[in-house]
């Protein structure tokens, strides 16, 4: 099982380039099931979760061809419209095939996602939304089976809670429903907008993606398309924080500054200099003491929950008390005890973490528990005195493409060891 060996104290400098967004690529790949024509997706990151989705699409009967960062999917016929347990247990985003399979094949059998490190993360909202479009569902043996033999019918659907993949799942299903679907209380994440762009290129009729109300006019069928997905705002945000925590100066290229407004505002409040050099490059530098800064995670355009762990690592180096409130998931502070082993002073009080900084960190043997928690441990290790050994880095490989090579290129002393 791979581990990262990091020697802290190097200030990052130079350039960190952003890969394509994992959380845009996953729904985009599921969208390919909606047509028999080949769909080519460009800028797909080579990370474990994408490999898992490739295997899942092949399992359903689609052909998947990867050429570098481009993937072409052709779902000529869906011989097995299902997402088996051994795939879903490694990646909950497999539930994204539920809507496309029901809409295209009239049936879908998807394993219920098991537990997840950061919270229960049920998919009840996905199921209820599809039932609103006329699907009948049945749960047994750990699977959810959804059927719509006469096709789906457009409907007004109001989500009880804002759900990113729930919005994407329903939007994809609605593209082939009879009539209009209106989605209220929709997620506004950039990844939702990006999937809508792809679907529109495939012939779907969608307005309002990126706002709380999305309208979809169902069509008979969709056709092939080519689409470059958006950059990964969470990877770019992680790089901005890496530059700040090491008091370095870095150009983060290939990113979309508009997607990072909440983080940039908080970094500036903490005393970090962030400049938009051009449409896809952010220059970030930090050379003075950092100021304690409170964050509360919210749905987009609020502060992203996927950057909470990384920002907490930064606040261990800020003078004063920082309050970190996690509103999206019920158990997303597992990085805190690991950071504490490196010397951080963090107290957890329910959904709030109180970080008292600045505390010098020292290298230690620590364990990654989930994707973004592992990123936070890497950031802490970059500034810790001495050596840090991070175990179970397969978590980080799920969502970051060759992160150790990218950080090495910006001056970090990090190596992957078996
Ligand atoms: C997406 O997960 C992202 N994953 C997550 O990124 C991200 O943390 C999350 O959105 C929030 O922004 C992908 O896009 C593949 P939700 P998703 O449905 O869609 C509850 C990463 O690190 N809920 O918006 O699964 C849920 O438990 C990952 O890249 C229900 O109760 O998240 C949570 O508390 C981690 N029932 C809240 O809603 C449902 O049916 C928001 O979850 C669905 C969700």
Boltz pocket constraint, residues with backbone or C-beta under 6 A from the ligand:
constraints:
  - pocket:
      binder: B
      contacts: [[A, 22], [A, 23], [A, 26], [A, 93], [A, 119], [A, 120], [A, 121], [A, 122], [A, 123], [A, 124], [A, 125], [A, 126], [A, 127], [A, 161], [A, 162], [A, 163], [A, 164], [A, 165], [A, 166], [A, 191], [A, 305], [A, 306], [A, 328], [A, 329], [A, 330], [A, 371], [A, 372], [A, 399]]
      max_distance: 6.0
